[in-house]
Amino acid sequence: MTQPSSTPAFDALAQPLHGLHAIEASAGTGKTFTITLLWLRLLLEEGLSVDRILVSTFTTAATAELRERLRHGLQQARSAIAAQRAGQPASKDPVGQLIQRLLTKEGASEHDPAEALDSTLRQAQSAFDLAPVSTIHGFCSAIMQRHSMELGSDPEATMIEGDTTSLQQLVVDTAVRHAQRIVPDLKRCQGIAKDIVGEVALSEDAIALPRLHGDGSEAAIARAREALQAMRPEADQRLKAIAGRTKLAVYGIRIMDALIAQEPGCYQVWFTSGKQEEIVAKEYPQWLEAVQSIRQAHADLSRVLYRDIVRTARQDYPAHKQRMGERSFDDLLYGVQQALYGPNGSALAQGLRERFQAVMVDECQDSDGIQITVFQRIFAAAEAGHTQPPTRSFLVIGDPKQSIYRFRGADLASYRRLSSHATRAAEMTTNWRSDGPLVRAIDQLYQSNSPHFSDSASGQPIPYVPVRAAAAAARYTDPGLVDCGSPEQQALIALWSPHDDKDQAQYHIARQCAQECQRLLAGTVTLIDRNDNQPRPVQASDLAVLAATRVQLHQVARALRRLGIPYQYAGRGLGSVLHSDEAHDLLAWLEALAACEQGGGHVLHALLTLHATPLYGGDGQSCQDLADDPLAQADVAQSCREQAAILQRLGPLPTLLQLVHQPQRLQRIMSDAAGERLLTNWRHCGDLLQAEWARGHRQPAALRAALLRLMAAADAQPDASMERLETDLPAVQLVTTHGSKGLEYPFVFCPFLWMVKSPQKRKSSKTVAIVRQPHGSRLSLKDSDGFAEQLAQDIAQEDEEQERLTYVALTRARHRCYLGMAPVPDSKGHSNGAQRSALARLLGLSEVDTGQWPQIIALHCLILSQVPHNEQDTAPSPDAAASTQLAEPILWQGSAYAPPRTSSFSGLKHSRGDHGLAYDRDGDADEAPRSMPGLLEGLGGGITLGNQIHDMLEAVIGNRQPLDAVVPVMDDTANETAQQQRQRRVRQALSSIVSTPLPLPLVEDDCPTLLDLQAQAIAEMHFLLPISALHPRDLSAALLQDPAILEHPQRKRWAEEIAHWTFSRLEGFLQGYIDLTFQYQGRWYVADYKTNQLPAYDFASCERCMLDSSYFLQGRLYLLALHRHLRQHDDAYDPSQHLGGCCYWFVRGFDPQQPGQGMWTDAISAPAIAALDRLCTEVSA
């Protein structure tokens, strides 16, 4: 291992104070103490008063902390003087050394140098409130107030934080103006506006707008459509003639007809593979060009909208704020920058230089380009091209390795450009935070595998700076790890999961994390207390879990809750209470109160949702009981109506407190390990709601809408909604990695540093690319020239920041750091997602097969394996010297509550990625030609027609309405309008659908029609299935126990692929609505109507669609819901005798002359339904 550099170490007492100096402080090297010492030197050596020394830092919290440290420094210096006056030996700490040096230096006052110094310090203490210690925004605000006349600014302007509802409303107004031509993507519009407003200093040339392919008018679409319609007859023949590819022709004709007819969703209709498009481009380029011209002309309408959004954000929004007398922090910065480069800029800068004789900018690496430009223009006059002398002392303090706020505008390139013009101070190489073994372990990782941090913006890598620990040995004892690996390996412990499935790996590592917290808190592990330097047992507040997002922290929180370990969300990134689960509990509460007041069909759903929250504490079974008990529903609804009446009279907070303080409810809440947190957050949200009630929002529905608005604005105005901490009990700290910046903890867990998004997901989700460059940033909108290259650079800079974020996470610990790792691949493609993480590169895993990962990790870390006895996949122990199997933790037996989650078939299916198509990749899969045009041919497609047919069938079959009442007969067909003609065709189709014979599973020689089933049919049957634990792997295994799947190769491959779906482990409910449930010949069936357009409607084509869309799983879930319902309500129920199966009716293919056309049916065996039932009721590991 390379030793720290032999160059002179940084010495705050010897650091030159005159001129521009760059001081880079690695994590834990005492940056804040150094600032305090330099500030004291400016007071005592340079003779500056406190109001002449400007100290600026990044955040308000850091400013408050720094003020206290400076104030404490004054008192510490006075104490050192008093000690020397009393004849005590000179202190060895830097402040004492400074005082000793000043008292003994040549030329000191001959009368009483100690009194002179103490007098200076007393004056500084007296005037300390005048000390300009602030954020850069505070500094600029003071400039605007003090120089409002010269700057022409409004000193009474109201300060606003972030993006206001004014911006949102302006964006909505702009989108509405375009709504007659297109359906605006409002979320994308809001995102573009937010990004534009956040880059206020960008010039017009630095913004790349979407490229228009035409004039962006509807007339261009009409012209392109006419051209395509003119070539329609030729295109029909040419497409069919292309190599005899039926599927290609079918899709090509469908694309063309949809565009010509302007069907809803016609611009989304396209070929099923890129190969088909390539063939058409080669064989019939004129057709492809004509089709693409329509699509591009339509896309131009959206691009015109996005250009308009940019104009709104850059022109309308600033004008609106000026009219309203509002000013944001970005406006402050930009206004000062403009003034400094305006006609009176030199005089303004000179006046500020004369006022502030010394400047220290802390955390400069997190400043944006405007902030750095402002400081450089004012205080580095020579660099700004002026002849006046610069400020006497300009100290730039930061660490490029810890620049992690790019998403907030931090401009690392500008910081490095400024520091390159400064005199570089010696390296700060002593780590005062961490134990020697931990420092050496981290140092070895970086020097071996990652000696530099990438920085594409400046073009110069950032070198890792080796450091040494002031505390050479470990300051804790852990008997459980005696003789397990080296001290360095014990300081850096790996939480290894062998799972290559993301959800399983997350769950596994979160459990290991919680179990290790339990072991550390058992009383045997001790540490040296920093206050009294005495050993004491580890407390919960000594443990911190760092993760990128609150969602990841929730995963660990659930594991801690199961073991009864208290936790709290904390750190400088402490989230808003409006983002908490408890805020959503109150949403459900207000929704239930409003629903019970108003009545309607959604009352039951609202009651069940409320019942499942911790407010009511319902579990799966009690929710099911409530759903089946109308009397209980009436009681809960009456209680909600009474609460609504109290709320209108007294407000939401008294009503909520009355609810939660009911004795039995309060006892249940407080028995939960997180009970204090629940009550704290509910009361906090209640406070915010009470303020809204006082503003006139007296109804539950109005309060719910107000709460939604507050939640949407929580990021922009976080102070009032910042989560309140429970400080009376020690608790594990759950902190976002960004929020941990500047903080430290004895033991730190980083369970999810290996998690990275796939490049495909990141590219598809970005509509704006922002690239930081040495001389300014560049913003590009999707579809602009060069967007792909800009997007690649944007993502590369995100990856570079991820390297720095990993460094920040690793350097928060004093004694030990835990690192999670798992061989999880991307959800798409074949590259390993974890392998691309910064942590994998740091551990030397990025170029190694995942099978070798445990062995390589063991070279650096102790691999901790804590797998419960009921889990089969134990983590490997590749090296006995560096791996240990700790004792099984005693699981807490209390009634831990985890809020249930409600999902649906759609929620499960959306997680499948590309896996669902793997079974269908055996060949070209060109389909057979259609056997008929289809009942609904020419009536359109998409969700609109599907909903229309569905509603009509529900009315006729479920509600038993006459067909004539649902779709009246048209008497005069000679003079009918186009709408009447369509209505007549819909009636004909509906009549054919309800009169077509329907083959049913397990029914021979009898095919009833839908009309025959009316008497025994239930339409839109709602179900809410309690689920104990459902994971893709277990679902796949249960399906593969079904002979109807196992013995069918295509179905078997489909079921196997479900194991690779990515939905989170579900504990809660599955809900849905069954189109039709009916009884026939003693058996019960479920049925679903489908209006999918298929190339053919024989059973094989329907089967392909069932697997391709995973309707097969939907049908099995419907049968499971029916099975449970029958079992609960019929004591004689036997699935082998009473459960019939499921039917999927693709109604476009129905033909009374061809029974079975467009119909897919399947029976399920009793063992198969029992396997599914067990899966959803038994808790899996």
LUMLUMLO-969268 format. One record per residue (C-alpha): z, x negated, y. Coordinates in steps of 0.05 Angstrom, whole numbers, plus 5000, padded with zeros to 4 digits. Each point is the difference from the previous one (the first is absolute). Layout:
<atoms>
ZXY/...
</atoms>
This chain:
<atoms>
500050005000/498249735069/506049865044/500550255071/496149595051/503149355024/498050165072/505850125048/503450674990/500750495057/506149885044/501550565050/504349525041/494249505007/494350495008/496449895067/500750615045/494549875052/492950244988/496850424946/503049894931/498750344934/506050054953/498450254930/506050234959/499350134926/504250564969/507549865000/499749385043/504450285056/494950245051/504750475037/505549475004/494849515027/497950495054/507350085020/501049245004/493649905041/502250565047/506749675010/496549345015/495750345053/506350275032/504249374996/495049435002/494550305044/504850395044/496250664995/503650665011/499650534945/495250435040/495049425003/499349934925/495450514968/501050124925/495150464965/499950224928/496250504957/504350624990/505550375036/504849884942/498549255002/501250015075/506850314992/501949494947/497549425042/504050245061/506350004959/498649314972/498949725070/506450335025/503749714940/497049325016/503050025069/506950144972/499149474946/498349485053/506250195041/504349954937/497349304988/501849805072/507050294991/500949614935/498049355033/504750145059/505650104949/498649324970/497250264935/494649594964/492950165020/496850544958/494449794954/496050645009/493949945047/503350395057/506149544998/495449404998/496250265061/506550095039/502449314979/493449695022/500350345068/507249815012/498849274984/493149885028/499049525057/500350335068/504550574979/504850265053/505649495011/505050535020/500150484941/493450064961/503150504952/501850465058/493049945028/496950194934/505050564988/498650285070/492650024984/501350364935/504850495034/494650175051/495050094944/504750484964/501150395064/492650065014/497850084928/497850725009/494649725046/497249554945/492850204987/500350064924/494950524980/494050184959/493149845029/499250745015/506649995039/497649395039/493450345018/503750645019/504349615048/493849685031/496950695009/506350275033/501249395044/492749915021/497650734999/497349965071/495749384986/497750274933/498650715024/504050284942/504550624998/507249774994/502150704979/495250044941/503250264936/500249504943/497350264934/500449664932/493949974956/494750544996/502250675029/497950704982/495549955061/495549514964/500150434937/498150625041/494449635035/497249784933/500550714973/496450275062/494549484991/499350174926/499750755014/494149905047/496249714941/502550514949/494050465008/495549454974/504449674948/506950064968/503849435034/504449544959/506050085046/504349484964/494549485009/499250205073/507449925013/500049324965/494249745042/503350245064/506649664982/496549344984/496150025065/506250155042/503749444965/494649505022/500150175073/497649315023/493550014961/493749975040/494150454986/496449424967/505849904951/499350714972/494450134950/498350744998/496750374942/492549884998/495650625009/493850064956/497050535046/501750375063/506250334970/497550705012/499550624955/492550015016/499349344962/503050344938/495350595008/493949545004/502249604939/501350654961/493050275017/496949354976/503850044934/498250734990/492749835010/500149514943/504150464954/494350214954/497649294989/507149744993/501650504944/494449724957/500949275019/507550004984/498950334933/494749494983/504349395012/500649694931/501750674971/507149955025/502450724999/506949885029/497149615059/495050555014/505350544997/504549645049/494249815045/497550725005/507250245010/500949505057/493550215033/501250764994/507149945025/497749625062/494350485014/504550614992/505649685040/505050184946/507349855013/501549294978/492649834993/501049315032/504949814946/495350184942/497049364972/498049654936/505349854948/498349264996/497149455043/495049874945/496750675012/499449865074/496849334986/494850324955/498250515053/499649465053/495049634957/495950584973/500150495058/502449655064/496950535046/504650534972/506249575006/498249825071/499150745018/506750194969/503749425031/497150185069/503550684996/506549684976/499849475054/498450525054/506050404978/504449384997/497849855071/503650635023/506649704975/498349335031/498850335067/506950324993/503349334985/496649695060/502750585041/507049884972/499649285024/498150245070/505850494998/505049464982/497449495050/498550455059/502850704994/506849804973/501649495055/497750495053/504450544969/506149545000/498849835073/499750745018/506450144962/503649395028/500949684931/499649284981/500449674932/502449294984/492849794988/498350275069/505549565029/497349384967/492850155018/501950175072/503749355010/494349604968/494950335045/504349875061/500949274982/492549904997/498650435061/499349805073/507549925010/501349714931/501349285022/505250225051/503450454949/500249454948/502749495050/505550485021/502150104928/500049254987/504549895059/504750544977/500549774927/501049254996/500450004924/497050454947/501450054926/495450464958/503150144932/496050274940/493749825037/495950034936/501050765000/497350095071/493250315012/494449695039/501750345066/507349794997/498149284988/494750025055/505250285049/505049454986/494849455000/497050245066/506750025035/503949414971/494749504978/496449975067/496349354986/497150304937/498050625040/495849565046/504650005060/502549425042/507150255008/505149674955/501950384938/506950274986/505149454992/501450174928/495650434954/502450014928/495850374948/504150144938/497250294935/497749894930/492750154981/502350064926/503950625021/494650365039/500050684964/498650525054/492449985002/499950764990/503850065066/495249555036/503249314989/494749485015/501649364962/493749665025/502250095073/506849724984/497249394966/495149895057/505850015050/504349544957/494249514992/500449875075/507449884997/503949374981/502050124928/507549914987/502649664937/500550434938/506350404988/501349794928/507250194986/501150684967/506850285020/499150654963/498649884926/503349604945/497049344979/497550244931/496350595032/497049575055/497649494949/497250544954/495950315056/498049335027/497449794931/495850634995/496649905067/498949264994/497250074930/495550615007/499350215073/501149435049/496050375054/499450715026/493050245014/498250195072/492750195007/501050245072/501449315027/496349624946/505949544988/504850094941/507450055014/503849454964/506250164960/505949625029/504849714948/507450105017/506649774972/506250434993/506349865040/503950274940/497749564943/503450394943/500250734982/505450405036/501050524945/502150024927/496750424946/503449924932/494550424967/494949465013/504049384980/495649504964/493750425012/494749575033/500849535059/503650195065/493150085033/497850484945/506450395007/498750075074/493050284989/500150534946/494050384973/500250744983/494350004950/496550614972/494749914946/496850675018/492949995027/500750715024/502250045073/504750604993/503349744937/500949315031/503050295064/504850434960/501949434954/501249505057/503950515042/504650124940/501049254991/501649955074/505250554997/503249734936/500649305030/503250315062/505050344952/501549334966/501049645066/504950545022/504149974937/505049535032/498449354964/495049725050/503249715062/497449695064/503049605058/501350475058/496949755064/505850245043/506049694966/496549514953/503750294941/497150264934/499550754990/496450484952/493050225017/499750665036/494350505002/498649835073/498649284978/493850244962/493450175033/493550274971/493749835040/493450374990/493750135040/500850755005/505350544998/496550284938/501449364962/507250005024/500850714975/498249754931/506049535001/504450525034/498950474941/501949464951/506349835040/501850735005/499750084924/505249444993/504550285055/498949415047/500450195074/494149795043/497450115070/493549885037/501449465051/497249415037/496149935065/494750434967/505150564989/495750624992/500250655035/504350544969/493950445009/496549594945/505750114951/500350464940/505550395036/495250195056/495450304948/506050374971/500950345067/492650165003/500850364933/506250355026/496650255063/493950204961/504350424953/503750335058/493450175034/496850254935/505950464985/499750285070/492550124999/499150194927/493449884964/497449694937/502849305013/507450195001/501249804928/496649335009/504249875063/506450194963/498549554941/498449425045/506550095037/503950084935/497449334975/502649615061/506849665002/502150555049/500250494941/500249494944/495650384951/497549644938/493850174960/503350524956/503550365057/493550035039/496650304939/505750504993/499250195073/492650104991/501350484941/505750395033/498050495055/507350185014/501849285012/493949925045/502350615040/507049695009/497249345024/495150355047/505750425029/504149375012/494149695036/499150615044/507449965018/499349265016/494050165044/504150505039/505649495012/494849475019/497050455053/506950145029/503449314995/494549504985/497849604939/505649485001/505950484994/496150394947/498549374961/507249755004/502650674976/495249954941/501649294978/507650085009/500650574951/505349714952/496049994936/493749755034/503749455038/503549784936/493349944964/496949615058/505849525005/499949874925/493249695012/500149255014/495550135060/504050605024/502149675065/492849825015/497750714986/505250315046/498849485055/492550115001/500650764995/504750015060/495649525038/493850444989/504350605017/501749675067/492749925016/498550714979/505850265042/496849685061/493550364984/503950654992/503049905068/492949945028/498450704976/497649914928/504750524970/496150234939/499849624933/492449975002/500149725071/505249484981/496049804939/494049885045/504449615049/502649574943/492949854977/498349785071/506249565003/498149684933/493049865025/502749675063/505649614967/496349345001/498250065073/507050205024/504849724948/506649915037/502850704994/498050064928/502249314976/503950084936/507549965009/503749524954/506250154960/504149395019/506450224965/497749804930/496449364978/493050174976/493949654975/495349895058/492950274991/495649675052/492649955013/497649295002/497950075072/506850295016/503549404968/496949515050/505649615034/505350254950/503349674940/503650244938/504049644945/495750274943/492950255011/495650394952/492449995011/497750444942/493050195023/496849405034/494849994945/497350685020/493449975038/494750525013/493249894968/494549765047/496050634986/505650465022/501349605063/492749995019/499050744987/506250205040/498349615063/495750315054/501849495053/500049254992/504049585049/499049244998/504349515038/496249415029/502049395040/497350295065/501350734991/499650554948/494150424976/500250724977/494450304958/499250724978/497150194932/492450035001/499549515057/495749384996/503549464961/505750464978/500049734929/501049295025/505450215050/503550404945/500049404954/503249585055/505150555015/502150034927/500249244995/504849985060/504350534966/500349564938/502149415043/505650415031/502250194930/501149264986/504449965061/503650644982/501649704932/503049395034/504450455044/502450384938/501749374961/503949695057/504950585014/505049814945/506049545008/501649904926/494850314953/493350345003/497250464944/492450054993/496650564962/493549864964/495450384952/492849884975/497350645032/492550035012/496250365055/498850734990/492649855005/496149414975/502549454955/503549525048/507549994992/503450325060/506649624992/495949374989/497250075070/506950065032/503049465043/505849954952/495449864942/496749435038/506849735019/502350004928/493549674977/497650624962/493650175037/495449584955/503750104935/499250524945/505550525004/502349844930/502549335026/503750295060/507050014970/499649274980/497849795069/505150445036/505449694957/498449325029/502550235068/504550604986/505250264952/496850614967/504950574998/499050494943/504350625005/496550534959/504250604976/500850084925/495650624998/494049645029/495549674949/495949535044/505049455015/498149475049/498149344968/504449385003/495049434997/504949445012/507150024975/502149495052/497450425057/500950714975/506150414983/501550674969/505950275039/504950494971/498050734998/502750335064/504550604992/496150595025/503550455049/501650674967/500650425063/495450565020/494949605039/494950455034/492849805013/496150505042/494850344955/492749925016/494850554992/493049814978/494050364971/494049864955/496049795062/505549515020/499849684931/492449994996/499049675067/503649384974/494949854947/495449555041/493849804959/503650044934/498150724986/492649824990/500949434951/498850444938/493150195028/497049315008/496549944934/493150045030/495750295054/502850694985/493950355027/501450744988/495750534967/496050455046/503050655024/498750574953/500050505059/500750015075/507150284998/503050655023/502049745069/493549625015/498350045074/506850275020/502549325023/505349554971/506449655014/506950275010/497950595043/495950354947/505149814946/505650335039/495850625012/498350094926/507249854981/502850525048/495250534976/501749884927/507450025016/498950675035/496050304942/503849724940/506949845027/500950575049/495550484959/495850225059/493350334986/494049535008/496950485050/506249945045/499849244998/492449935011/496850665022/493250204973/494249915048/495950645004/494349785045/497149364970/493450055038/502849855069/506049584982/502049415044/501049304973/507550124997/499050654962/495249664953/505249484985/505250544989/495550354950/498949354962/507449864999/501350694971/494749894946/503249344982/507050294999/497750584957/497049514950/506349584999/504850584984/495450304947/498349364962/503249964930/505349454997/501249614936/507449844993/503649474958/502850254934/496250675007/494350134953/494350505005/502550305064/498249815071/503450415054/497650015072/504249895061/500050755012/502950094930/505849545018/502150355063/505850394970/503449374971/498349505055/504549675052/496449675059/502649395038/506149894957/504449505037/504049494960/505249475018/501149544941/506549595001/498249284982/505449504979/495549395001/492549944997/496149355001/492549884987/501549584939/504350534968/495250565018/494349624966/504249894938/501950744996/492850235006/497949524946/504550374951/495450605005/495150004941/494850365044/500049385044/501349454950/494350204954/494950065056/497649305025/498450215071/506550385009/503949434969/497149495049/501550485057/507350084979/500749254992/497649895072/505550465027/504949434985/496649625058/500950565051/504549805057/504250615019/507349845011/505050164946/501250745011/507150284998/500050715026/494850554992/492850124983/497450625033/493450385000/496550674996/496350234938/493850405017/500850484942/505150094945/498550544948/501850254931/494950174947/501250184928/507249775003/498549325030/500949755071/494749615037/499149645067/493350005036/497149655062/493750195038/495549435021/493850025045/498049274987/492549875000/498349674935/493249754975/500950454940/505350504976/500149904925/506649814968/498549255001/498550015075/506350405014/504149534956/497349415040/502350335065/506850174970/501249264985/496649735062/504250445046/506249974955/500150764995/502049874928/506849775026/500550595047/498950474942/505449664959/505050065058/498350745007/501350114926/506649625006/502150475057/498050614959/503549724938/506649915037/499550695032/498850344933/505549604966/505150215053/498250745002/498250154928/505049844946/494750114946/495149535032/496549514953/494649565031/496249964934/499350765001/500250205073/496949445040/492450065001/497249455044/496449885065/493250225027/496049685056/494550455025/494449655038/497550665029/493449735027/497749934928/502150694976/494450404966/501450674965/494249854954/502849324979/507550064983/503549345006/495549735055/504449695055/506350094958/504849474975/505850204955/505249624962/506150164958/506349584997/504349884939/507450144998/501849254990/495649815059/503350495049/506849794973/498349275015/498250185072/506350405007/504449434976/496549525047/502050425060/507250154980/502449334973/501749435047/495749404985/501749285015/
</atoms>
